[in-house]
Amino acid sequence: MSDIQTPEDYVSSLDPARQELVGAIRSAVNNSIQDGFNEIIDFGMISWVVPLERFPNTYNGHPTMYISLASQKNYVLLYLMAIYADAELSEWFQAEYAKLGLKPNMGKSCVRFKKFEDVPLDLIREAAGMFSVDGYLAALQHHQNEAKAQRAKR
């Protein structure tokens, strides 16, 4: 996938079943995400990011990731960075998932899907639209400040 340049190229490079799954999740995010985030290919994934023009001082020179979507051998992975950066939002997400009668297959920073029937598109839409760029950057700054305060207490 190293020659993939656009999200459209990424989706079209997948087998038909994965195209449907990744395409549905991508559409859910694109239909709900607030203005100001850019959809790009970064780190070999479809990513919705804070543009470098808006926030250039990143630790790795890449735009700050908000959401990413990747197709791997066994799963489709959805990284919801704002949800995982906040314990309360993570609890909310898991509780909403449970209300659907589903148990999320979650990694440290992602939700994994094997089949279309397991994808809670409405919940993904809600999570994707939760933050504006300014709100997301403020939340990140808040978490960084909390981490610094915790380290200073040690």
N, C-alpha and C positions, 0 to 999 in steps of 0.2 A: 504493500500500500504506500510505498515511499513516493510514488509519482502522483499521488492524489493531491489535487490542488484546491478543490472546492467541496463543500458539503454535498452537492449534487453528484459529483464524481464519486465521493465516498459511498453514498447510498447505491448508486448504479453499479459499483464494483462488487456488491454482495450478491449471494445467491437469492433467488426469489423469496424464499421464506424470511430471510433476514432483511431483505429490502422492505417487506411489509412491516415487520416489527420495528426496525430502526426508523423507517419512514413515518410510521404512526406516532412514535415518541417525538421525533423531530418536529412534526406538524403540531403536536400538542404544545411543545415548548414555544415554537415560533408564533402560534396563535395567542399565547398568553404573556410572553415576556414583555416587560416594559421597554419603551423606547430608550435608546442610548447604548444598549449592549450590541456588540458585533458578533455575528456568526461566522466562524472561521474554522480552518483546520489547524490544530496546534497539538503537538505531541502525538500525532497520528490519530487524533480523534476529532469529531465535530465538537466545537467548543463555542460557547457564548461567553464573551469576555468583555471586560471594561477596556475600551480602546486605550492604547498607550498615550494617545494625545490627551486623554482625560486624566490618566494616572500613570505617568511614565516611570516613577521610581519603584520598580519592582526588583526583587532580589535576584531574579534570573534573566531579566531583560525581556521576558515574555509578558503579554497582557495578563492581567489578573483574571483568573477563571471564575466564572459564576456557576455555569453548568457545563458538563461534558457528556458526550455520548459515544460509546465505543462498542464495536462488534468484535468479540474474541471467539476463540474456538468453541467454548461451551456455553457462553452467555453473551447477552447484550448488557452492558454496564451503563448505568446512569449515575453520574456524579453530581450531587446537589450540594455544592460547597456551603451555601448559606445555611442549609439545614444541619449539616454536620458540624459546622463551626459553633453552633448554639445548642446547648443541652436541652433547653425548653422546646425549641423548634424540632429537635430530633424526637423528643417524647411525643410532641403533637403529631408529627408525621407517622410515627409508629402506631399511635392510637387511632388516627384516621384510617390507616391501612387496615387495622384490626376490625374497625367498623364495617369494612367491606367483606369481612369473612376471610381475609387473606393474611398470610403470614409473610412478611417481606423476607427475602433472601438478601441479607445485608452484609456487606463487608465493612471495613473500617471507615471508608469514605464513599461507598457506592451502594446502589441497589442493583441486584442481578436478576435478569429475566431470561427464561428459556423459551417461553411460548407466549404468544399474543394474549391468550386468555388470562395470563397472570399480571398483565400491565394495567394499573389503575390510572387511566388517562386523565380522568377528572382531577385526581389528586396531584398528578404531575403538572397539570395546567395551573392548579392553585399554587403549588410550590414555585413554579417558574415565574408567576406573576407577582410574587410576594414582595419583591424589592425593586425599587428604582436604582439606578446607578448610584445616586447620592446616598440613598438609604443603605445600600450594600457596603459602600465604602465607609460609611459611618459605623456600621456594625463591625466591620473588620477592624477599624481603629479602636473601637470599644474593647474588642476581644484582645487586641494587642496590648492595650493599656492594662487590662485585667491580668494578663500573663506576666507583664513586667512587675506589677504590684505583688503578685504571688511569688515571683522569683526574689524580689527584694525582701520579703518576709523570711526567707530561708536563711 
